[in-house]
Amino acid sequence: MSELAFGKTVTVLTHGRDRYGRTIGDVILPDGANMNQALVKVGLAWWYRQYAHQDDTLRMLEDKARKDRRGLWADPQPVPPWCWRKRKKGIAC
């Protein structure tokens, strides 16, 4: 996967900012492929519903990766990063 974007110029299609001021957007590779989708497809990224709840493509790609137990979905009980952060603070997710 490292060859996807390493050393390449990409385009970021921004969709706003999160509550911490970080850019929310899609990373588009020089060949037009969507890096967000590529990472979710192989199970290397979560579909973050809070910021992309209407993105049916990401939903379908994550569902397929889960079904095929690819990447992080090979773990029997993967913990979403937002839950991991809450648990570190002693908050249930």
N, C-alpha and C positions, 0 to 999 in steps of 0.2 A: 504493500500500500504506500510505502514511502515515496515511490516514484510518481504518485499522483500529482503532487504539487511541489516537491523539492526542487528548488532552483528555477521555478517557473513563475511567471507573472500571472496572477489571478485577478479576477474581478469579484468584488463583493457587492451584492445587491442588498442594500440595507432595508430593514423593515422597522427601524426604530431602535429604542434603547430599553434595557431592562431597568429594574429599580436601582441598580448600582451604577448606571450610566454606561454599561457595556453595550457595544453594538450588537444588534440582532440582525442576522442576515444570512444569505446563501452565498457560498463560495463557488464561483464558476471557474472552471479550469479552461486553459487555452483552447481545448478541443470542444468546448461547450458543455462538457459534463458537469453535473452538480456534485460537488464533493460531499456536501451534507448527505445526499442520497446514497452515494457510494459507501460512506462510512456506516450508515445505518444498515444498508443491505448486507454487509459482511459481518454485522454484529459488533462493530467497534465503536458505536455511538448509540445513545438513547434518543428516541423521539421525545423531545421536551414539549409535552402537550400544552403547557401553560403559554408558550410563545408561538406554537405552530399548531394549535388545536384543529384548524380546518385543513391541514395539509394531509389529504388522503393518500398521497404518494408515500410520504414518510410513514404513515400508519400501516399501509400495506407492506412496505419493505420491512418494517420492524416485526410485524406479525409473521412474515415468512422466515425471517432470521430466527425468531423464537421457535417456530415450528421445526426448523431444520437444526436447531441447537448450535448455531454458528456464533463464534466470538464469545462475547460475555454471556450469551444465552446457553453456553455449554455448562455453566454453573447451575446447579439445581435451584439455588435461591439467590439470584443476583440482587444486589441492593442498589437502587437508583441513587445517584450522587446526592440529590436533594434530601433523600431519607437518611443517607449516611451522615450528612452534615447535621441534620436535626438530632439524630441519635447521639452524636458527639456532644451535643448541648443538653442531653437528657430529655429530649422531646420525642414523643412517639410519632411515627409517620404512618 
